Amino acid sequence: MNVSRTLSLAVLAVLAAAVAAAPAPAQGDAAPGGFEVVGRGPVTVTRTVGLAVFRGVDGGTYALTGTYGDCTGCRGGKVYVWDLGAPARPVLTDSVAVDGKVVGDVAVNAEGTVAVVSRRQSESRRDGLVVLDLAEPAHPKVLTDYFETVTGGVYNMTFDGTLLYLANAGTADLNVLDLSDPAAPREIGRWGLPDRRDKHLQDVAVKDGLAFLSYWDDGVVILDVGKGVKSGTPEKPVQLGTFRYRVRWIRDEYGNTSTAVPYTGSEGKAYLFVGDRILPPRPNLDRPMETGGYVHVLDVSRPNNPVEVARWTVPGAGVSALRVEGDTLYAAFHNGGLRALDVSGDLRGELRGRREIAVLSTADGKGFRAELPFTLEVEPFGGLVYAADLNSGLWVARLAPSPR
């Protein structure tokens, strides 16, 4: 597989959410703390992709996960609904059928009233989004679907108030939808890099009027969508800065930027954590394998001029998802498992060392494929850390304090 070409980019973006991998390092490899496994929600009939944890309108805690590929005993994909009221025993309360083999991402608004699900490889050939009403969080109902401007599907998305920012799998553009009326989504804005054959947009994050686009071989692109730096708005985003870099794993080449999350440090400095992932040629979903990539740490105090100041590497493992809570960065490191990094203070150089405070292999004998960890998603929520593994389903963990 040539990861820098058009067809391979599209295939890689899907396969990167569907590759079994080598066992992760044991929890004891991390110092000084670790993860304690609190509970499990095994998924045995299909692979698991996507994760959203939220507070329901009834005050309970719930999670939604998606599916990838063929589903034993069901047709098409599903959204699984988990009641996390007892984190040690996640309860599968319902599922929602979706026309699409890939239910790749799930996003829930801040109020916990609406969820949006991405779908690809649908029989109707109308890929796009399904909007769910969460009035009964344990039993969501389909409110509507939206495919008019996203028929090629959606990779990842995020809410910012009533606006939904999404990575369009068909056009490789950023689309902005208004969901103030969830039953009638409408597109209000769009932005994309100049057309060329191999562009690919994998993910988007939004914070304080800035949008951070993970543009694969084009690196990170930062947009003003309301910050006021260049009068950008959600309707008319304006480009501020970019950061493009080379990765060296299979060979010297650009790219594979798959995720980015902003973070304001304790000293007030603005950082951006950027993850990339690389798959080996001819990946096999059912065999162990290593991936490549690492986390770049950018100083984005001047968003028009991002500067790399540090990095977090895990040899033989690429990055699928990043989340920050407090001064802890959580990462889904594919075959490298679920990891936590202390990002307090000034960030410089290689961060692995003593800053890496916890590692958890998300593999066990329960799941679609036994003992093949491939951590795809992570969500810190309510003092716990939730993760979704491609082959084993839902994990609930707690970051244990240092024994010292």
Beta strands, then each sheet from edge to edge (+ up, - down):
strand 1: 34-42
strand 2: 47-55
strand 3: 61-68
strand 4: 77-83
strand 5: 91-98
strand 6: 106-108
strand 7: 114-119
strand 8: 128-133
strand 9: 141-146
strand 10: 154-160
strand 11: 163-168
strand 12: 174-178
strand 13: 186-191
strand 14: 203-207
strand 15: 210-214
strand 16: 220-224
strand 17: 238-243
strand 18: 246-248
strand 19: 252-254
strand 20: 257-264
strand 21: 270-276
strand 22: 294-299
strand 23: 307-313
strand 24: 321-325
strand 25: 328-332
strand 26: 338-342
strand 27: 349-350
strand 28: 356-360
strand 29: 375-381
strand 30: 384-389
strand 31: 393-400
sheet 1: 1+ 31- 30+ 29-
sheet 2: 2+ 3- 4+ 5-
sheet 3: 6+ 7- 8+ 9-
sheet 4: 10+ 11- 12+ 13-
sheet 5: 14+ 15- 16+ 17-
sheet 6: 18+ 19-
sheet 7: 20+ 21- 22+ 23- 27-
sheet 8: 24+ 25- 26+ 28-
end
